[in-house]
Amino acid sequence: MDGECGEPHAHGLIMGKLTYDRVVKVDFEDRQLAHLQLVIGTKLRRGESFHFSWKDDTSIGDGRTTIWVHPHCSLVYKYYGSRRPQLNMAWVEALAYTANSPSGLYLVPEPAEQAIEEGTEL
């Protein structure tokens, strides 16, 4: 994901950061990160482990990274913006679908918006 944590992205998006086991750090736009947090949190509450993959920024080699997410891993979600992004249920469902597949969770484009209320269970 391009852009620096704590700074607006070149396209004007607010960037957040996901830190995995204090070693792997990756930038995601705050809106993406909020949706990922909901899907990841739901799976971890159920005691489910899964792979999570993303395409790396060209500044670090333009490859791919995959982590094994499990109920005992340490995750930190750091948002740049102070306002909570509105969640899109269709996007949450699309991300949950990938998370439940053999290849694991990966970011998919946001479909047409269907807002959900905070606290909604998947």
DORO-656008 format. One record per residue (C-alpha): residue number from 1; residue in three letters; y negated, x negated, z. Coordinates in nm, 3 decimals. Layout:
<pts>
  resi  resn       c2       c1       c3
   NUM   ALA        Y        X        Z
...
</pts>
This chain:
<pts>
  resi  resn       c2       c1       c3
     1   MET    0.000    0.000    0.000
     2   ASP   -0.332   -0.153   -0.091
     3   GLY   -0.636   -0.153    0.133
     4   GLU   -0.700   -0.301    0.472
     5   CYS   -0.636   -0.127    0.801
     6   GLY   -0.961   -0.018    0.957
     7   GLU   -1.150   -0.009    0.629
     8   PRO   -1.188    0.256    0.362
     9   HIS   -0.960    0.199    0.064
    10   ALA   -1.113    0.118   -0.275
    11   HIS   -1.053    0.482   -0.372
    12   GLY   -1.240    0.607   -0.063
    13   LEU   -0.926    0.691    0.138
    14   ILE   -0.904    0.612    0.508
    15   MET   -0.628    0.359    0.578
    16   GLY   -0.397    0.357    0.881
    17   LYS   -0.121    0.115    0.980
    18   LEU    0.246    0.156    1.071
    19   THR    0.390   -0.123    1.288
    20   TYR    0.768   -0.154    1.322
    21   ASP    0.915   -0.356    1.612
    22   ARG    0.586   -0.551    1.640
    23   VAL    0.680   -0.754    1.330
    24   VAL    0.651   -0.543    1.015
    25   LYS    0.305   -0.396    0.952
    26   VAL    0.217   -0.181    0.653
    27   ASP   -0.098    0.008    0.556
    28   PHE   -0.083    0.374    0.457
    29   GLU   -0.367    0.617    0.392
    30   ASP   -0.423    0.823    0.711
    31   ARG   -0.310    1.145    0.542
    32   GLN    0.015    0.983    0.425
    33   LEU    0.071    0.831    0.770
    34   ALA    0.031    1.169    0.944
    35   HIS    0.298    1.324    0.722
    36   LEU    0.530    1.026    0.766
    37   GLN    0.483    1.040    1.143
    38   LEU    0.591    1.405    1.153
    39   VAL    0.903    1.343    0.943
    40   ILE    1.001    1.022    1.126
    41   GLY    0.938    1.178    1.467
    42   THR    1.150    1.482    1.382
    43   LYS    1.445    1.268    1.275
    44   LEU    1.418    1.042    1.580
    45   ARG    1.401    1.341    1.819
    46   ARG    1.732    1.452    1.668
    47   GLY    1.879    1.105    1.733
    48   GLU    1.909    1.034    1.359
    49   SER    1.878    0.684    1.209
    50   PHE    1.772    0.626    0.848
    51   HIS    1.625    0.379    0.600
    52   PHE    1.252    0.389    0.520
    53   SER    1.135    0.208    0.205
    54   TRP    0.799    0.147    0.041
    55   LYS    0.648   -0.056   -0.240
    56   ASP    0.458   -0.360   -0.114
    57   ASP    0.101   -0.438   -0.208
    58   THR    0.052   -0.697   -0.483
    59   SER   -0.127   -0.919   -0.229
    60   ILE    0.208   -0.982   -0.055
    61   GLY    0.431   -1.011   -0.360
    62   ASP    0.451   -0.664   -0.516
    63   GLY    0.811   -0.613   -0.398
    64   ARG    0.973   -0.349   -0.181
    65   THR    1.040   -0.336    0.192
    66   THR    1.310   -0.130    0.366
    67   ILE    1.346   -0.093    0.741
    68   TRP    1.623    0.070    0.947
    69   VAL    1.458    0.332    1.168
    70   HIS    1.658    0.431    1.475
    71   PRO    1.588    0.609    1.805
    72   HIS    1.543    0.278    1.994
    73   CYS    1.302    0.108    1.751
    74   SER    0.939    0.054    1.840
    75   LEU    0.693    0.231    1.608
    76   VAL    0.314    0.236    1.635
    77   TYR    0.100    0.465    1.419
    78   LYS   -0.259    0.338    1.407
    79   TYR   -0.511    0.567    1.237
    80   TYR   -0.851    0.452    1.118
    81   GLY   -1.010    0.796    1.115
    82   SER   -1.069    0.995    1.433
    83   ARG   -0.995    1.336    1.277
    84   ARG   -0.636    1.457    1.236
    85   PRO   -0.550    1.518    0.871
    86   GLN   -0.441    1.871    0.782
    87   LEU   -0.066    1.875    0.714
    88   ASN    0.086    2.009    0.392
    89   MET    0.422    2.178    0.460
    90   ALA    0.542    2.128    0.102
    91   TRP    0.484    1.751    0.139
    92   VAL    0.654    1.742    0.480
    93   GLU    0.957    1.917    0.329
    94   ALA    0.965    1.680    0.030
    95   LEU    0.950    1.376    0.260
    96   ALA    1.217    1.524    0.490
    97   TYR    1.439    1.578    0.185
    98   THR    1.416    1.206    0.096
    99   ALA    1.472    1.106    0.460
   100   ASN    1.797    1.305    0.463
   101   SER    1.922    1.149    0.138
   102   PRO    2.152    0.843    0.119
   103   SER    1.860    0.626    0.000
   104   GLY    1.645    0.726    0.300
   105   LEU    1.277    0.808    0.344
   106   TYR    1.027    0.702    0.080
   107   LEU    0.679    0.822   -0.006
   108   VAL    0.663    1.089   -0.276
   109   PRO    0.348    1.233   -0.437
   110   GLU    0.183    1.519   -0.250
   111   PRO    0.269    1.858   -0.403
   112   ALA    0.040    2.163   -0.404
   113   GLU   -0.099    2.217   -0.057
   114   GLN    0.052    2.452    0.201
   115   ALA   -0.114    2.389    0.538
   116   ILE    0.087    2.415    0.860
   117   GLU   -0.018    2.450    1.218
   118   GLU    0.019    2.160    1.458
   119   GLY    0.344    2.173    1.653
   120   THR    0.551    2.324    1.372
   121   GLU    0.919    2.215    1.378
   122   LEU    1.097    2.109    1.064
</pts>
